[in-house]
Amino acid sequence: MLLSVILDSCVIYPMPLCDTLMLAAEAELYKLHFSQEILDGATRNLVKKGRMTNDKASYFQEQIKTNFPDGMVEVPEFLFSLQR
């Protein structure tokens, strides 16, 4: 049984770490999960810091979703209220 891991935006943002974690998931060392909110947070920061354009950020998100189609999870609304 594979370990399931939710990747937060703070580990998707640094590209070398993101690449390593995506390759490990692709090699089936663990099952990768993420939410749309997590992807938006990571790409928002990449664009804000000038490391990606908006178009590249959209492409990046689509590639993650395409390569890990079972990775998307919905975050229950009550968990968002815990962050505030």
C-alpha positions in Angstrom: 0.0 0.0 0.0 1.3 3.4 -1.0 1.6 6.2 1.4 -0.7 9.1 0.4 0.8 12.6 0.7 -0.8 16.0 0.2 1.7 18.4 -1.3 1.2 21.9 0.0 2.1 25.0 -2.0 5.3 25.6 0.0 6.8 22.4 -1.5 5.5 23.0 -5.0 6.9 26.6 -5.1 10.6 25.7 -5.0 11.0 24.1 -8.4 13.9 21.7 -7.6 11.9 20.3 -4.6 8.8 20.1 -6.7 10.6 18.2 -9.5 12.0 15.8 -7.0 8.7 15.2 -5.3 6.9 14.8 -8.6 9.5 12.3 -9.9 9.2 10.3 -6.7 5.4 10.2 -7.1 5.8 9.2 -10.7 8.1 6.4 -9.6 5.2 5.3 -7.3 7.1 5.9 -4.1 4.0 7.6 -2.7 0.6 8.7 -3.9 0.5 12.4 -4.6 -2.5 14.6 -3.7 -3.1 18.4 -4.1 -6.1 20.7 -4.2 -6.9 23.5 -6.6 -6.3 26.0 -3.7 -2.8 24.5 -3.2 -2.0 24.8 -6.9 -3.3 28.3 -7.1 -1.2 29.3 -4.1 2.0 27.9 -5.5 1.5 29.4 -9.0 0.4 32.7 -7.6 3.7 33.0 -5.7 5.7 31.9 -8.8 4.1 34.6 -10.9 4.4 37.2 -8.1 8.1 36.5 -7.8 8.6 36.7 -11.6 9.6 33.0 -11.9 6.6 32.3 -14.2 4.2 34.1 -16.4 0.4 33.6 -16.0 0.4 31.5 -19.1 3.2 29.2 -17.9 1.5 29.0 -14.5 -1.7 27.7 -16.1 0.3 25.3 -18.2 2.1 24.1 -15.1 -1.1 23.4 -13.3 -2.6 21.6 -16.3 0.5 19.4 -16.5 0.3 18.4 -12.8 -3.4 17.6 -13.2 -2.8 15.6 -16.4 0.1 13.6 -15.0 -1.6 12.9 -11.7 -5.3 12.7 -12.6 -6.2 11.0 -9.3 -4.3 13.5 -7.2 -6.9 16.2 -7.0 -8.7 16.3 -3.7 -11.4 18.6 -2.4 -10.7 20.4 0.8 -13.7 20.5 3.2 -14.8 24.0 3.9 -14.4 23.7 7.6 -10.6 23.2 7.2 -10.4 26.6 5.5 -12.0 28.2 8.6 -9.3 26.7 10.8 -6.7 28.6 8.9 -8.3 32.0 9.7 
